[in-house]
Amino acid sequence: MDTQSLTYLFVGLSFALYIGIAIWSRAQSTNDFYIAGKGVNPVANGMATAADWMSAASFISMAGLIAFLGKDGSVYLMGWTGGYVLLALLLAPYLRKFGQYTVPDFIGTRYYSNAARLVAVICLIFVSFTYVAGQMRGVGIVFSRFLEVDINLGVVIGMCIVFFYAVLGGMKGITYTQVAQYCVLIFAYLVPAIFISILVTGNPVPQLGFGDTLVDSSTYLLDKLDQVTTELGFNAYTENSKSKIDIFCITAALMFGTAGLPHVIVRFFTVPKVSDARKSAGYALIFIAILYSTAPAVSAFARINFIDSVQNVEYQSSPEWFQNWEDIGLIAWKDKNEDGLIQYSAGDALEGTKPKFVEGEGNYGERLVSNPANQSNSNEVYIDRDIMVLANPEIAKLPGWVIALVAAGALAAALSTAAGLLLVISASVSHDLLKKTFMPKITEKQELLYARYSAAVAILVAGLFGIYPPGFVAQVVAFAFGLAASTIFPALFLGIFYKRLNMQGAIAGMLSGLIFTSSYIIYFKFINIELNSVQHWFLGISPEGIGFIGMLINIVIALTVSNFYSKPPEYVYEMVDDIRRP
């Protein structure tokens, strides 16, 4: 069976499994739809949390970022895993003891205000849609390359699958679907990593192969990468180019953003007991570490294999994988010196910002810098970072079934997180906006119906983000973390550990964090792109790390404003004492 047929088979079987689970675990009540009836085993919830967490950014884009950024990319590893420690210690058990359905539900109750609830919903929707944009782009990339359908049609197919099991099964259906998706994605990530580790270093354990010598050589893999990347004009692979303050802020933004992501927090509402919430966080961290400890090795293997595969190769005889990705516009080549050879080196390959690839209107190759007046920009190759994990098995010439498995795993990663995010959006609309704010008299049956309608609308909006993506996957997701860190995390953390914080302080803090962080990101990433450099950043902090500063602004303003208004009611003090009591 050829690779294309195997891909259809693997993806088709995985989709059938997800739909079957959704039918089996269909939600019958709002309790099932929002929090799976609070009956999920901690181990299963740990796997579901890991799948919910390890999105297209983790599966598809993180290793690609590290492959091209080298040591600078370690901020994603440290930030995204470190955030789980904060979540397990500072938020998960307390929010589970609170015992409601959503994050805005806690904020609205803790700050005794529908206005605070409304601001929390706005922040949550802002974060969730920013995050889901990256997932739908990942779905489109996988479908367009491996199933040979138009990228927009791929997004629509992904929308239909998510619509079915999210709208039908709710949190109950999504939970058990995500357990299956975790098994698929982790198997799909590890199998090619083990294969390639053996081919590159002779070591079957990727984590050990990362620090091992190359096959038939006494040279270590990382030493070889340092040598090759510096020869091509890049920074050494194992050295930082970012400033320490930017590394610190990006890592902090990712950590606190992780602890503030609503679709991850709500997973801890689904277990029977408070102690199970802590156990779930521990299991999730173990399941996540399996992939995250493998990612640096995958990144190094991908970078060295990519360079070896294309450097100084005649374009007419370029590898099949190169031509496959070139056909959908995610790799492009321009023969600047007209020697017919592919020459990859440091320098921006594209003129201006990355244009959107439009089928039938030429690919990126027609927009590559064509006149290398400055010889330091003699790079002839544009490569989209999001494809490195997906292309890695092809570059290494692994069997077709491995390539098909990676496609199924990438879809599992993107769809699992997209479903969790969309459910959080629908719950916030139906429960917090309608039931708790504007339509308090609706019945449970009506609320469940509105929740399903909300999920359907959210999926349509998410599909538009997939068709018109605002950036590459991990970049968009990093912004979502910054927004979560600067809006949701301070409100939750202070709400649990600072009883004096009142309604006015919480609202002012959330709005200030949202406005500052989103304005900074939009200014440098969408308005004045040419100014997006360390010389123009505030204190040298990049848009990816500005969420940490937004979080500090949130906390300072929240505490300051609180002092100008009266203390919260006595029952709020009692509630906070209760959720903090072991």
Secondary structure, 3 states (H helix, E strand, C coil): CCHHHHHHHHHHHHHHHHHHHHHHCCCCCHHHHHHHHHCCCHHHHHHHHHHHHCCHHHHHHHHHHHHHHHHHHHHHHHHHHHHHHHHHHHHHHHHHHHCCCCHHHHHHHHCCCHHHHHHHHHHHHHHHHHHHHHHHHHHHHHHHHHCCCCHHHHHHHHHHHHHHHHHHHHHHHHHHHHHHHHHHHHHHHHHHHHHHHHHHHCCCCHHHHCCCECCCCCCEHHHHHHHHHHHCCCCCCCCCCCCHHHHHHHHHHHHHHHHHCHHHHHHHHCCCCHHHHHHHHHHHHHHHHHHHCCHHHHHHHHHHHHHHHHCCEEHHHCCHHHHHHHHCCCEEECCCCCCCEECCCCCCCECCCCCCCCCCCCCHHHHECCCCCCHHHCCCEEECHHHHHHHHHHHCCCCHHHHHHHHHHHHHHHHHHHHHHHHHHHHHHHHHHHHHHHCCCCCHHHHHHHHHHHHHHHHHHHHHHHHCCCCCHHHHHHHHHHHHHHHHHHHHHHHHHCCCCCHHHHHHHHHHHHHHHHHHHHHHHHHCHHHCCCCCCHHHCCCCCHHHHHHHHHHHHHHHHHCCCCCCCHHHHHHHHHHHCC
